[in-house]
Amino acid sequence: MPCSLVPRALRKLQVRGAQASPGLGGLKGSPCPCGPPAECFGEQRRGAASRSPQLGQEVPRGIAGSPGRTEEDAGRAGRAGGRGGGPGGGGGGPSAEEDCTSAAAVATPEMRAGRVRSGGPGEERSEMAGGANLEAQLCSEQFGSGAARGCLAAADGSLQWEAWEWRWWGLSGPCPGRARGRDGGGGGTPGTASPRLSGLLVVFLPQGFPDSVSPDYLPYQLWDSVQAFASSLSGSLATHAVLLGIGVGNAEASVSAATATWLVKDSTGMLGRIIFAWWKGSKLDCNAKQWRLFADILNDVAMFLEIMAPIYPIFFTMTVCISNLAKCIVSVAGGATRAALTMHQARRNNMADVSAKDSSQETLVNLAGLLVSLLMLPLVSACPSFSLSCFFFLTALHIYANYRAVRALVLETLNEDRLRLVLKHFLQRGEVLDPTSANQMEPLWTGFWPSLSLSLGVPLHRLISSVFELQQLVEGHQEPYLLHWDKSKSQVQVVLSQKAGPETILRAATHGLVLEALQGDGPLPRELEELRNRVLAGADKESWVIIKETHQVLDKLFPKFLKGLQDAGWKTEKHQLEVDEWRATWLPSPEKKIL
């Protein structure tokens, strides 16, 4: 064992013994009883006989911790780790085959834990319980960032592992369990020990949790489980109503009519799924939180229609078709946004594991909901008014839990809403919001209707129809994008070059939002304040003049803003801005009139 593992208090005792005994020869004042660190093992093998005859003779009275122990007892404890000795001076010291393990065995756990205290000038005492084994910590192990424990060296040379101590998400403390064993598992198989509850956690949490997932994983999953439980109960009420409406339990109901109703309902939902995926599929990544919340609210609306369908039998088929259409939209929006959030939560390229464990959690919640539904449905059948009361309560719980789950998310990539918030704060206060603050302020209900219409990646032919218009559009643009601003419609359209990368797109979006700020209120930097006064006064009717000057302002402003984003923890190498696929090329000198 390296001498660095010998407890400090023991070394001091051994050094005093070396100073008092000439048998240690040239090692007086050395911090290690074996000599300098580089010569530690060599000294042990060259001259064990040149050491002090008995290490325990220099140990002060009571060092073993028991009031009845004497120096002879301490000497016997010191000789316990040796392999025998003789009167020639090598009796109690390490033999030629030993390292410092026998010396380290004299140390107590209290020395290792820092509970050694001074008992007088030149003395140090240990508060060890009487009769305990003399041992020192050799090594330790940790289960991810969750549990840690140490390995102790006993006087007889055996290894003993401490009980697991949890350090999990800010909670720490000893884990009550089996007595520690020499194999590291409390009597189990060596090397296979795991902390308490790990068997349960490994079923429902990704491997390496919490290090393998984002910090917002746990609060999001807890609230998501609550909303899934409420949705499961609401779904049971809706299914009960639909089955009642198609004639289950009614002897006069036609099987063929019920089958036709079911087929029409399913086919309507399938068509709606295809149309919605084509219409809004590309927008789901950009506003994943908003669409996630929208999907769950729409799911509540669909279940409400199903519950109300039996009340109006004449409209039953149409009602269940609309309901299933809404549910299919929910499945597309909910599944797509869940995949986007899984990508955010997976921090070790473990999307499959995170997704699988999320499915396990949802299955467990649905199973619990199924058991509760078995108790609830007989009450609903006996009292139909109770069904609506339960549904409204569960719907309120479902929406609230969804809001809390979405609000708990902290996305480190910028979409238009988060970029607008961060840029506004930067222009007004000169500081960049961190991802946690910006996500807490991000609008969840009004994010679908921004005040500025920002379009990135528009086709060039939509903006120009002549050489003069192209010259106006290109003038002042040194960056690989062209920007068109319609002040009356509050619309910004950006043409991207073939060379435009994530940073260019981020600057183009920032440019458009700066133009939006010129039409708003609130403090701005001095350069932009002058431009805003001109915009509000209508002095420059041609928007390309303002665009040219804002380019010059951004040349100074954007590098500071970009560095602030990176320092605050934002991922600027990627974004969640909505960008179309159009790209264009243009001549830097349009006055040549070569198209």
C-alpha positions as CSV (number, residue, x, y, z in Angstrom):
1,M,0.0,0.0,0.0
2,P,1.4,3.5,-0.8
3,C,2.3,5.4,2.3
4,S,-0.2,8.1,1.4
5,L,-2.9,5.7,2.7
6,V,-1.4,5.6,6.2
7,P,-3.4,8.0,8.5
8,R,-1.6,11.2,9.3
9,A,-2.0,10.8,13.1
10,L,-0.3,7.4,12.9
11,R,2.6,8.8,10.9
12,K,3.2,11.4,13.5
13,L,3.4,8.7,16.2
14,Q,5.8,6.7,14.1
15,V,7.9,9.7,13.4
16,R,8.2,10.4,17.1
17,G,9.2,6.8,17.6
18,A,11.8,7.2,14.9
19,Q,13.2,10.3,16.5
20,A,13.5,8.5,19.9
21,S,15.0,5.3,18.5
22,P,18.3,5.3,16.6
23,G,17.3,2.1,15.0
24,L,15.5,4.0,12.2
25,G,18.8,5.6,11.1
26,G,18.7,8.5,8.6
27,L,14.9,8.9,8.6
28,K,14.6,11.4,11.4
29,G,12.1,14.0,10.5
30,S,10.8,12.1,7.5
31,P,7.0,12.4,7.0
32,C,6.8,8.6,6.3
33,P,8.2,5.9,8.6
34,C,9.5,4.1,5.6
35,G,11.5,7.1,4.4
36,P,11.0,9.4,1.4
37,P,8.0,8.6,-0.8
38,A,10.1,7.6,-3.7
39,E,12.1,5.1,-1.6
40,C,9.2,3.8,0.5
41,F,9.0,0.3,-0.9
42,G,12.7,-0.1,-1.4
43,E,13.4,0.8,2.2
44,Q,11.0,-1.8,3.4
45,R,12.7,-4.5,1.4
46,R,16.3,-3.5,2.1
47,G,16.4,-3.0,5.8
48,A,13.4,-4.1,7.9
49,A,15.9,-5.0,10.7
50,S,17.2,-1.4,10.9
51,R,13.8,-0.2,12.1
52,S,12.5,0.3,15.6
53,P,12.0,-3.1,17.4
54,Q,8.4,-2.3,18.3
55,L,6.3,0.3,16.7
56,G,3.7,0.1,19.5
57,Q,6.2,1.1,22.2
58,E,5.9,4.8,21.2
59,V,2.1,4.8,21.1
60,P,0.8,6.9,24.1
61,R,-1.3,5.3,26.8
62,G,-4.9,4.8,25.7
63,I,-4.3,5.0,22.0
64,A,-6.3,1.9,21.4
65,G,-9.4,3.6,22.7
66,S,-10.1,1.3,25.7
67,P,-9.5,2.8,29.2
68,G,-8.0,-0.5,30.3
69,R,-5.5,-0.8,27.5
70,T,-1.8,-0.2,28.2
71,E,1.3,0.3,26.1
72,E,1.8,-3.5,26.1
73,D,-1.7,-3.8,24.5
74,A,-0.8,-1.2,21.9
75,G,2.4,-3.0,21.2
76,R,0.6,-6.3,20.7
77,A,-1.8,-4.5,18.4
78,G,1.2,-3.2,16.4
79,R,2.8,-6.6,16.2
80,A,-0.5,-8.2,15.1
81,G,0.1,-7.2,11.5
82,G,3.7,-8.5,11.5
83,R,4.8,-12.0,10.6
84,G,6.9,-12.7,13.6
85,G,10.1,-11.2,15.0
86,G,13.1,-11.6,17.0
87,P,15.1,-9.8,19.5
88,G,17.4,-8.5,16.9
89,G,15.3,-5.5,16.2
90,G,13.0,-6.7,13.4
91,G,10.4,-8.2,15.7
92,G,7.5,-5.7,15.4
93,G,8.4,-3.8,12.2
94,P,7.5,-4.7,8.7
95,S,9.1,-7.7,7.1
96,A,10.9,-7.7,3.8
97,E,7.7,-8.7,2.0
98,E,5.4,-6.2,3.7
99,D,4.5,-2.7,2.7
100,C,2.8,-0.1,5.0
101,T,-0.4,-2.2,5.4
102,S,0.6,-3.4,8.8
103,A,1.2,0.1,10.0
104,A,-2.0,1.3,8.5
105,A,-3.9,-1.4,10.3
106,V,-3.2,0.3,13.6
107,A,-5.3,3.3,12.5
108,T,-8.8,3.5,13.7
109,P,-11.9,4.5,11.7
110,E,-12.2,7.5,13.9
111,M,-8.7,8.7,12.7
112,R,-9.9,8.2,9.1
113,A,-13.1,10.2,9.8
114,G,-11.1,13.1,11.4
115,R,-12.2,12.4,15.0
116,V,-8.6,12.2,16.3
117,R,-8.0,14.8,19.1
118,S,-5.0,16.0,21.0
119,G,-4.7,14.6,24.5
120,G,-1.8,16.8,25.6
121,P,1.5,18.1,24.3
122,G,2.8,15.8,21.7
123,E,-0.1,13.3,22.1
124,E,-3.1,12.4,20.0
125,R,-6.0,10.3,21.2
126,S,-8.7,8.4,19.3
127,E,-12.4,8.2,20.4
128,M,-12.8,4.6,19.1
129,A,-15.4,2.4,20.7
130,G,-13.9,-0.3,22.9
131,G,-13.2,-3.6,21.2
132,A,-13.6,-2.4,17.6
133,N,-11.3,-3.7,14.9
134,L,-8.3,-1.5,14.0
135,E,-8.8,-0.6,10.4
136,A,-8.1,2.1,7.7
137,Q,-10.0,3.1,4.5
138,L,-8.3,1.7,1.5
139,C,-10.6,2.6,-1.4
140,S,-14.1,3.6,-2.2
141,E,-16.7,3.1,-4.9
142,Q,-19.7,5.0,-6.2
143,F,-22.8,4.0,-8.1
144,G,-23.1,6.8,-10.7
145,S,-23.7,9.9,-8.6
146,G,-26.2,8.1,-6.4
147,A,-24.5,6.1,-3.7
148,A,-20.9,6.0,-2.3
149,R,-19.2,3.8,0.2
150,G,-15.7,3.0,1.4
151,C,-13.6,-0.1,1.9
152,L,-11.9,-0.6,5.3
153,A,-8.8,-2.6,6.1
154,A,-9.2,-4.6,9.3
155,A,-6.3,-5.7,11.5
156,D,-6.5,-9.3,10.2
157,G,-6.0,-8.2,6.6
158,S,-9.6,-8.6,5.5
159,L,-11.7,-6.1,3.6
160,Q,-14.9,-4.7,4.9
161,W,-17.3,-2.5,2.9
162,E,-19.3,0.2,4.5
163,A,-23.1,0.4,4.1
164,W,-24.4,2.3,1.1
165,E,-24.8,6.0,1.6
166,W,-27.1,7.8,-0.8
167,R,-26.1,11.0,-2.5
168,W,-29.0,11.3,-4.9
169,W,-30.5,14.6,-6.1
170,G,-29.5,16.5,-3.0
171,L,-30.5,13.8,-0.6
172,S,-27.8,12.1,1.5
173,G,-27.6,9.8,4.4
174,P,-26.8,6.2,5.3
175,C,-29.0,3.7,3.6
176,P,-30.4,1.2,6.2
177,G,-29.8,-2.3,5.0
178,R,-27.9,-5.5,5.7
179,A,-24.8,-5.5,7.8
180,R,-21.7,-4.8,5.8
181,G,-19.7,-7.8,4.6
182,R,-16.2,-8.5,3.4
183,D,-17.4,-9.1,-0.2
184,G,-18.9,-5.7,-0.6
185,G,-22.5,-6.8,-0.8
186,G,-23.5,-7.6,2.8
187,G,-23.1,-11.3,2.2
188,G,-24.0,-11.3,-1.5
189,T,-21.9,-12.0,-4.6
190,P,-18.6,-10.0,-4.6
191,G,-18.6,-7.0,-7.0
192,T,-22.3,-7.1,-7.7
193,A,-23.6,-5.0,-4.8
194,S,-26.0,-2.1,-5.7
195,P,-27.7,0.4,-3.5
196,R,-31.1,-0.1,-1.9
197,L,-34.0,0.6,-4.3
198,S,-31.7,0.3,-7.3
199,G,-33.7,-2.7,-8.4
200,L,-36.8,-0.6,-8.5
201,L,-35.1,2.4,-10.1
202,V,-33.5,0.5,-12.9
203,V,-37.0,-0.7,-14.0
204,F,-38.4,2.8,-14.5
205,L,-35.4,5.2,-14.8
206,P,-32.7,5.4,-17.5
207,Q,-29.4,3.8,-16.9
208,G,-27.0,6.3,-15.2
209,F,-29.8,8.4,-13.8
210,P,-29.6,11.3,-13.0
211,D,-26.3,11.9,-14.9
212,S,-27.6,10.4,-18.2
213,V,-30.6,12.8,-18.4
214,S,-31.2,16.5,-18.3
215,P,-31.7,18.3,-14.9
216,D,-35.4,18.9,-15.6
217,Y,-36.1,15.1,-16.2
218,L,-37.4,14.3,-12.7
219,P,-39.9,17.2,-12.2
220,Y,-41.2,16.8,-15.7
221,Q,-41.7,13.0,-15.4
222,L,-43.5,13.4,-12.0
223,W,-46.0,15.9,-13.4
224,D,-46.3,14.0,-16.6
225,S,-47.3,10.9,-14.5
226,V,-49.9,12.9,-12.7
227,Q,-51.5,14.1,-16.0
228,A,-51.3,10.6,-17.5
229,F,-53.2,9.2,-14.4
230,A,-55.9,11.8,-14.7
231,S,-56.1,11.2,-18.5
232,S,-56.5,7.5,-18.0
233,L,-59.4,7.9,-15.7
234,S,-61.1,10.4,-18.0
235,G,-60.5,8.0,-20.9
236,S,-62.3,5.3,-19.0
237,L,-65.4,7.6,-18.6
238,A,-65.3,8.4,-22.3
239,T,-65.0,4.8,-23.3
240,H,-67.9,3.9,-21.1
241,A,-70.0,6.6,-22.8
242,V,-69.1,5.5,-26.3
243,L,-69.8,1.9,-25.7
244,L,-73.1,2.9,-24.2
245,G,-73.9,5.0,-27.2
246,I,-73.2,2.3,-29.8
247,G,-75.6,-0.1,-28.1
248,V,-73.6,-2.3,-25.7
249,G,-76.1,-3.7,-23.2
250,N,-79.0,-2.8,-25.5
251,A,-80.9,-5.8,-26.9
252,E,-82.4,-3.7,-29.7
253,A,-79.0,-2.4,-30.9
254,S,-77.8,-3.6,-34.3
255,V,-74.3,-5.1,-34.6
256,S,-73.9,-4.0,-38.2
257,A,-74.9,-0.4,-37.3
258,A,-72.4,-0.3,-34.4
259,T,-69.7,-1.7,-36.7
260,A,-70.4,0.9,-39.4
261,T,-70.2,3.7,-36.8
262,W,-66.9,2.4,-35.5
263,L,-65.4,2.1,-39.0
264,V,-66.5,5.7,-40.0
265,K,-65.0,7.0,-36.8
266,D,-61.7,5.3,-37.4
267,S,-61.4,6.3,-41.0
268,T,-62.1,9.9,-40.2
269,G,-59.3,9.9,-37.6
270,M,-56.8,8.3,-40.0
271,L,-57.4,11.0,-42.6
272,G,-57.1,13.7,-40.0
273,R,-53.8,12.2,-38.8
274,I,-52.3,12.4,-42.3
275,I,-53.6,16.0,-43.0
276,F,-52.3,17.4,-39.7
277,A,-48.9,15.8,-40.0
278,W,-48.5,17.4,-43.4
279,W,-49.9,20.8,-42.3
280,K,-48.1,21.3,-39.0
281,G,-45.4,18.6,-38.8
282,S,-42.5,21.0,-39.4
283,K,-43.7,23.4,-36.7
284,L,-43.8,20.9,-33.9
285,D,-40.1,21.0,-33.1
286,C,-40.0,24.8,-33.0
287,N,-42.7,25.1,-30.3
288,A,-42.7,21.6,-28.7
289,K,-43.9,22.9,-25.3
290,Q,-46.9,24.8,-26.8
291,W,-47.9,21.9,-29.0
292,R,-47.6,19.5,-26.1
293,L,-49.9,21.5,-24.0
294,F,-52.3,22.1,-27.0
295,A,-52.4,18.3,-27.6
296,D,-53.5,17.5,-24.1
297,I,-56.1,20.2,-24.0
298,L,-57.5,19.0,-27.3
299,N,-57.6,15.4,-25.9
300,D,-59.8,16.7,-23.0
301,V,-62.1,18.3,-25.6
302,A,-62.3,15.0,-27.5
303,M,-63.2,13.0,-24.4
304,F,-65.8,15.6,-23.4
305,L,-67.5,15.1,-26.8
306,E,-67.5,11.3,-26.3
307,I,-69.1,11.7,-22.9
308,M,-71.8,14.0,-24.3
309,A,-72.4,11.8,-27.5
310,P,-75.0,9.4,-25.9
311,I,-77.1,12.3,-24.7
312,Y,-77.9,13.3,-28.3
313,P,-78.3,10.0,-30.2
314,I,-79.2,11.7,-33.4
315,F,-75.8,13.3,-33.6
316,F,-73.9,10.3,-32.1
317,T,-72.0,9.3,-35.3
318,M,-71.0,12.8,-36.1
319,T,-69.9,13.5,-32.6
320,V,-67.7,10.4,-32.2
321,C,-66.1,11.1,-35.6
322,I,-65.2,14.6,-34.6
323,S,-63.9,13.3,-31.3
324,N,-61.8,10.6,-32.9
325,L,-60.4,13.2,-35.4
326,A,-59.3,15.3,-32.5
327,K,-57.7,12.3,-30.8
328,C,-55.7,11.5,-33.9
329,I,-54.4,15.0,-34.0
330,V,-53.5,14.6,-30.4
331,S,-51.6,11.4,-31.2
332,V,-49.5,13.1,-33.9
333,A,-48.8,16.3,-31.9
334,G,-48.3,14.5,-28.6
335,G,-46.0,11.8,-30.1
336,A,-43.9,14.2,-32.1
337,T,-43.4,16.6,-29.2
338,R,-42.6,13.7,-26.9
339,A,-39.9,12.6,-29.2
340,A,-38.5,16.1,-29.3
341,L,-38.5,16.3,-25.5
342,T,-36.8,12.9,-25.3
343,M,-34.0,14.2,-27.5
344,H,-33.6,17.1,-25.1
345,Q,-33.6,14.8,-22.0
346,A,-31.1,12.2,-23.3
347,R,-27.6,13.4,-22.5
348,R,-25.6,10.3,-23.4
349,N,-27.1,9.5,-26.8
350,N,-29.5,7.3,-24.9
351,M,-32.8,8.3,-26.6
352,A,-33.9,4.7,-26.9
353,D,-33.4,4.0,-23.2
354,V,-35.1,7.3,-22.1
355,S,-38.0,6.6,-24.4
356,A,-38.3,3.0,-23.2
357,K,-38.3,3.9,-19.5
358,D,-40.9,6.7,-20.2
359,S,-43.1,4.0,-21.8
360,S,-42.6,1.9,-18.6
361,Q,-43.6,4.7,-16.4
362,E,-46.7,5.4,-18.5
363,T,-47.7,1.8,-18.4
364,L,-47.4,1.7,-14.7
365,V,-49.6,4.8,-14.4
366,N,-52.1,3.4,-16.8
367,L,-52.3,0.2,-14.8
368,A,-53.0,2.2,-11.7
369,G,-55.6,4.1,-13.6
370,L,-57.2,0.9,-14.7
371,L,-57.5,-0.4,-11.2
372,V,-59.1,2.9,-10.0
373,S,-61.4,2.8,-13.0
374,L,-62.8,-0.6,-12.0
375,L,-63.9,1.0,-8.7
376,M,-65.2,4.2,-10.3
377,L,-67.2,2.9,-13.2
378,P,-69.9,1.2,-11.1
379,L,-70.6,4.5,-9.4
380,V,-70.9,6.2,-12.8
381,S,-73.3,3.7,-14.1
382,A,-75.5,4.1,-11.0
383,C,-75.4,7.9,-11.1
384,P,-74.8,9.5,-14.6
385,S,-74.5,13.0,-13.2
386,F,-71.5,11.8,-11.2
387,S,-69.8,11.0,-14.5
388,L,-69.7,14.7,-15.5
389,S,-68.6,15.8,-12.1
390,C,-65.7,13.3,-12.1
391,F,-64.8,14.3,-15.6
392,F,-64.6,18.0,-14.9
393,F,-62.4,17.4,-11.8
394,L,-60.1,15.1,-13.7
395,T,-59.9,17.5,-16.6
396,A,-58.9,20.3,-14.3
397,L,-56.2,18.1,-12.7
398,H,-55.0,17.0,-16.2
399,I,-54.6,20.5,-17.5
400,Y,-52.9,21.8,-14.4
401,A,-50.4,18.8,-14.3
402,N,-49.7,19.4,-18.0
403,Y,-49.0,23.0,-17.4
404,R,-46.6,22.3,-14.5
405,A,-44.9,19.6,-16.5
406,V,-44.3,21.8,-19.5
407,R,-43.3,24.7,-17.3
408,A,-40.7,22.5,-15.7
409,L,-38.8,22.0,-19.0
410,V,-35.6,23.9,-19.5
411,L,-34.7,23.8,-23.2
412,E,-31.2,25.2,-24.0
413,T,-31.9,25.8,-27.7
414,L,-33.4,29.0,-29.0
415,N,-36.8,29.2,-30.7
416,E,-38.4,32.4,-31.8
417,D,-40.2,33.0,-28.5
418,R,-37.1,32.4,-26.3
419,L,-34.9,34.4,-28.7
420,R,-37.4,37.3,-28.4
421,L,-37.3,37.2,-24.6
422,V,-33.5,36.9,-24.4
423,L,-32.9,39.7,-27.0
424,K,-35.4,42.1,-25.4
425,H,-33.7,41.6,-22.0
426,F,-30.3,42.1,-23.6
427,L,-31.3,45.3,-25.4
428,Q,-32.9,46.8,-22.3
429,R,-30.4,45.7,-19.6
430,G,-27.3,44.6,-21.4
431,E,-27.5,41.1,-19.9
432,V,-28.4,37.7,-21.4
433,L,-31.0,35.6,-19.7
434,D,-29.9,32.0,-18.8
435,P,-32.0,29.1,-20.1
436,T,-33.8,28.6,-16.8
437,S,-35.1,32.2,-16.5
438,A,-36.0,32.4,-20.2
439,N,-38.0,29.1,-20.1
440,Q,-39.9,30.3,-17.0
441,M,-40.9,33.5,-18.9
442,E,-41.7,31.8,-22.2
443,P,-45.4,32.2,-23.2
444,L,-47.2,28.9,-23.4
445,W,-50.7,30.1,-24.3
446,T,-50.0,33.0,-26.7
447,G,-46.9,31.6,-28.5
448,F,-49.0,30.8,-31.6
449,W,-49.7,34.4,-32.4
450,P,-46.5,36.5,-32.3
451,S,-46.7,40.2,-32.9
452,L,-44.1,39.9,-35.7
453,S,-44.4,37.5,-38.6
454,L,-40.8,36.3,-39.1
455,S,-40.2,34.0,-42.1
456,L,-36.8,32.4,-42.6
457,G,-35.7,30.8,-45.8
458,V,-38.3,32.4,-48.2
459,P,-37.8,32.1,-52.0
460,L,-36.1,35.0,-53.6
461,H,-38.6,35.3,-56.4
462,R,-41.3,36.2,-53.9
463,L,-39.5,39.5,-53.0
464,I,-38.2,40.9,-56.3
465,S,-39.5,41.4,-59.8
466,S,-36.9,43.7,-61.3
467,V,-33.1,44.4,-61.2
468,F,-33.8,47.6,-59.3
469,E,-35.6,45.8,-56.5
470,L,-32.7,43.2,-56.3
471,Q,-30.2,46.1,-56.0
472,Q,-32.2,47.6,-53.2
473,L,-32.5,44.3,-51.5
474,V,-28.8,43.5,-51.7
475,E,-27.5,47.0,-50.8
476,G,-25.9,47.0,-47.4
477,H,-26.1,43.3,-46.9
478,Q,-22.7,41.8,-46.3
479,E,-23.9,38.8,-44.4
480,P,-25.1,35.7,-46.3
481,Y,-28.8,36.6,-46.0
482,L,-31.2,39.2,-47.5
483,L,-33.9,40.8,-45.4
484,H,-37.1,42.4,-46.4
485,W,-39.2,44.3,-43.9
486,D,-42.8,45.3,-44.4
487,K,-43.6,47.8,-41.7
488,S,-47.3,48.1,-42.4
489,K,-47.9,44.4,-42.1
490,S,-45.2,43.9,-39.4
491,Q,-43.7,41.2,-41.5
492,V,-40.0,40.3,-41.9
493,Q,-38.9,37.9,-44.7
494,V,-35.4,36.5,-44.9
495,V,-33.7,35.0,-48.0
496,L,-30.8,32.7,-47.0
497,S,-27.7,32.0,-48.9
498,Q,-26.3,28.6,-49.7
499,K,-23.6,29.3,-47.2
500,A,-25.9,30.2,-44.3
501,G,-25.2,28.1,-41.2
502,P,-26.8,28.1,-37.7
503,E,-25.0,31.3,-36.7
504,T,-26.1,33.1,-39.8
505,I,-29.7,32.0,-39.3
506,L,-29.5,33.1,-35.6
507,R,-28.2,36.5,-36.7
508,A,-30.9,36.9,-39.3
509,A,-33.6,36.1,-36.8
510,T,-32.0,38.5,-34.3
511,H,-32.0,41.2,-37.1
512,G,-35.7,40.7,-37.7
513,L,-36.5,40.9,-33.9
514,V,-34.4,44.1,-33.7
515,L,-36.6,45.6,-36.3
516,E,-39.6,44.5,-34.3
517,A,-38.1,46.3,-31.2
518,L,-37.9,49.5,-33.2
519,Q,-41.7,49.6,-33.4
520,G,-42.2,48.8,-29.8
521,D,-41.5,50.5,-26.5
522,G,-38.9,50.0,-23.7
523,P,-35.3,51.2,-23.4
524,L,-32.9,50.5,-26.2
525,P,-29.2,51.1,-26.8
526,R,-28.4,54.6,-28.0
527,E,-27.8,53.6,-31.7
528,L,-31.2,51.8,-31.9
529,E,-33.0,54.5,-30.0
530,E,-32.1,57.0,-32.7
531,L,-33.4,54.6,-35.4
532,R,-36.6,54.0,-33.5
533,N,-37.3,57.7,-33.3
534,R,-36.9,57.9,-37.1
535,V,-39.1,54.9,-37.6
536,L,-41.9,56.2,-35.4
537,A,-41.7,59.6,-37.0
538,G,-41.9,58.1,-40.5
539,A,-38.9,60.0,-41.7
540,D,-37.6,57.1,-43.7
541,K,-40.4,55.6,-45.7
542,E,-38.1,53.2,-47.5
543,S,-37.5,50.3,-45.1
544,W,-34.3,49.3,-46.9
545,V,-32.6,52.4,-45.5
546,I,-33.4,51.3,-41.9
547,I,-32.3,47.7,-42.7
548,K,-28.9,49.0,-44.0
549,E,-28.3,50.9,-40.8
550,T,-29.4,48.1,-38.5
551,H,-26.8,45.9,-40.3
552,Q,-24.1,48.3,-39.1
553,V,-25.5,48.3,-35.6
554,L,-25.6,44.5,-35.5
555,D,-22.0,44.3,-36.7
556,K,-21.1,45.6,-33.2
557,L,-24.0,44.3,-31.2
558,F,-24.4,40.7,-32.4
559,P,-20.9,39.4,-31.4
560,K,-21.4,40.5,-27.8
561,F,-24.9,39.0,-27.9
562,L,-23.7,35.7,-29.3
563,K,-20.9,35.4,-26.7
564,G,-23.4,36.2,-23.9
565,L,-25.6,33.4,-25.1
566,Q,-22.8,30.9,-25.0
567,D,-21.6,32.1,-21.6
568,A,-25.2,31.8,-20.2
569,G,-25.5,28.2,-21.3
570,W,-27.4,28.4,-24.6
571,K,-26.5,26.0,-27.4
572,T,-25.9,28.3,-30.3
573,E,-24.5,25.5,-32.6
574,K,-28.1,24.5,-33.2
575,H,-31.5,26.1,-32.9
576,Q,-35.3,25.5,-33.1
577,L,-36.2,28.4,-35.4
578,E,-38.6,27.6,-38.1
579,V,-36.6,27.7,-41.4
580,D,-37.9,26.8,-44.9
581,E,-35.7,25.0,-47.4
582,W,-35.3,27.8,-50.0
583,R,-31.7,29.0,-50.6
584,A,-30.4,31.5,-53.1
585,T,-27.2,33.1,-54.5
586,W,-26.7,36.7,-55.6
587,L,-23.9,38.9,-56.8
588,P,-22.2,41.1,-54.3
589,S,-22.1,44.0,-56.8
590,P,-25.6,44.3,-58.3
591,E,-24.7,47.4,-60.2
592,K,-23.1,45.2,-62.8
593,K,-26.6,44.2,-63.7
594,I,-25.6,40.6,-64.4
595,L,-28.3,38.2,-63.2
